[in-house]
Amino acid sequence: MSGCAARRYVAAALGRCRARGLPLWEPTPARGPRALSAGGAAALPPLLLPPRRHLSSRNRPEGKVLETVGVFEAPKQHGKYETGQLFLHSVFGYRGIVLFPWQARLYDRDVASPVTEKSENATGHGSKEVKGKTHTYYQVLIDARDCPHISQRSQTEAVTFLANHDDSRALYAIPGLDYVSHEDILPYSSTDQVPIQHELFERFLMYDQTKVPPFVARDTLCAWQEKNHPWLELSDVHRETTENIRVTVIPFYMGMREAQNSHVYWWRYCIRLENLDSEVVQLRERHWRIFSLSGTLETVRGRGVVGREPVLSKEQPAFQYSSHVSLQASSGHMWGTFRFERPDGSHFDVRIPPFSLESNKDEKTPPSGLHW
């Protein structure tokens, strides 16, 4: 079976699973510890094969067998998923668990709004005004066994924080955290009391068979959520599509630090690139314009993003990464373009939706990581 046919097979199989409540399968070695490949599951055809059958494919080593992971549940069309909900990521294929939901303001420049409201508009280049709408996102844990299978498509250390003043490092990351949109959640249930392998799983969650889902927040998670949730609630999401390449940007304010008698404000921004067409394209260059409230305008050009020039194809249509920006002013704006190359060597520019960098400078306590 070809790669494309295999992916079509699995897409149909996933739909049948969700409709009929059939089990998911996870490849495991015949002997020894589990070796997960759920991160590449969307590329593999034998999703519905019975357990204990030996398999071989271009993405799965010889000698792997299958066993039950869980049972799909119907995705929620309305409402939100609660803490402890297990899921497969519909784009990147990894297994995860919801830590908590949060509300963002989505500015979708692909959706025309018949009525524009100045108070709701995102500021940026161009004359097109966009009305924001509320959209649910989730802070989640990624199963550590899946990380090797998604590392070429999505950073697994995308969530970063400013270090304390007495820490020599400016930034630090918490591995295996991600931000997930509601529509990317494919929920499932499992009888395993520790279904996700992550160093924070048992620190954040505990099993309670009387609850649905049966994983409830520990005090540690509640404290971390209370400290960070207000900052997430202030986040905006910006989306725009150019020539079937959709760019989604989520900026987060990280805090302020003093350096050489001046204030430096830090933001993290997460970007997802999605190819909505069947034509293979490759990202070659980035071009950023960064405007600071102090009046400076900086231009940044370079090859690729985060040291990569990702290929977006029908089989692997998405790439996600995070980066950082600092200003010596409490607010600013960013916008720009990504240059892509087609198979025939021609190029085209994809717009990065303009987004604001707001500092929430009236808040005294910036978002932070974990303190045990």
Salt bridges, closest charged atoms under 4 A:
GLU26 OE1 - ARG34 NH1 3.44
GLU26 OE1 - ARG95 NH1 3.46
GLU26 OE2 - ARG145 NH1 3.75
GLU67 OE2 - ARG34 NH2 2.58
ASP108 OD2 - ARG239 NH1 3.71
GLU117 OE2 - LYS131 NZ 3.27
GLU120 OE1 - ARG105 NE 3.29
ASP143 OD2 - ARG95 NH2 3.75
ASP143 OD2 - ARG145 NH2 2.60
ASP146 OD1 - ARG95 NH2 3.70
ASP167 OD1 - ARG169 NE 3.65
GLU183 OE1 - HIS135 NE2 2.84
GLU183 OE2 - ARG239 NH2 3.77
ASP184 OD2 - HIS89 NE2 3.90
ASP184 OD2 - ARG272 NH2 2.71
GLU233 OE2 - HIS229 NE2 3.38
GLU240 OE1 - ARG109 NE 3.32
GLU240 OE2 - ARG351 NE 2.65
GLU243 OE1 - ARG342 NH2 2.62
GLU258 OE2 - HIS263 NE2 3.75
GLU274 OE2 - ARG246 NE 3.33
GLU274 OE1 - ARG272 NH1 3.68
GLU279 OE1 - ARG342 NE 3.85
GLU309 OE1 - ARG284 NH1 2.62
GLU309 OE2 - ARG303 NE 3.23
GLU341 OE1 - ARG284 NE 2.64
GLU341 OE1 - HIS347 NE2 3.85
ASP349 OD1 - ARG339 NE 2.76
